[in-house]
């Protein structure tokens, strides 16, 4: 897969994390779409930089947009 241009990745990440859902809620995105738009490593680094939590289920990433504890109940 070709590397994503930095300016495109920067804009995409800014839009995703500027969304209302990024204010203490959750963001869900298809992993293939993330790979295509910014690259998985870049996305994961941004989630980590923000001290958010990242979950994977099937073909989806779920970002819990806060740095507090997260518990898997079942």
N, C-alpha and C positions, 0 to 999 in steps of 0.2 A: 504494500500500500504506500502511495506517495505521501511524503510529509505535508502537513497542512501549513499553508503560509501563516506566519506569526500574526499579521494584521487581521486575518480572518478569524483565527483562534481567539485573539484578544477580544474582538468585537462579540463573537459568539458567547464567550464566557461572561463578558460584562452584561449581556442581555439576559442570560439565564439567571445569574445571581442578582440582577436588579429586579427580578419579578417579585410580585407580592408574596408568593409562596416561599421565597428565600428569607423571609422575615420570621423565623421561628417555626416554620411549617415544614413541608416536605416537597421535594422535586423528584419526579420519576421520568426517566428517559431510557429509550431503547439503546442498548450497548452498541449495536452496529451503527446507529446514528451518531453516537458520541465518537466512535472510531473514525467515521467519515468526516465529521465536522471539526474536531479538534485533536483527536487522538486520545486513547485511553489513559496513557501515562500523564499527559498534560491535564486532563480532567481530574484525575485522581490527585495530582499535586495541588491543584487549585482547591479541591475539597479539603485536603489536609491543611493547606495554608490557612484556610478560614476556620479550622478547628471544628468542622462539621463531621458528621458520621456518614459512612458510605456502606450501604447494604446491596447485595446482589441477589436477585431471585429470577431464575430462568434467564430470559434475555433482557432483563431490566436492571438498571441501577436505581436505587432509591437513596436520595440524600436527605438526611435529617438535618435541617438547617438551624442547629443550635449546638453549643458545645457541652451542654449538660449530659448527665448520664442517660443511657438508652438501655432498656432491658428487654430481652426477648422473652415473652411470657409463655408462649407455646409454639 
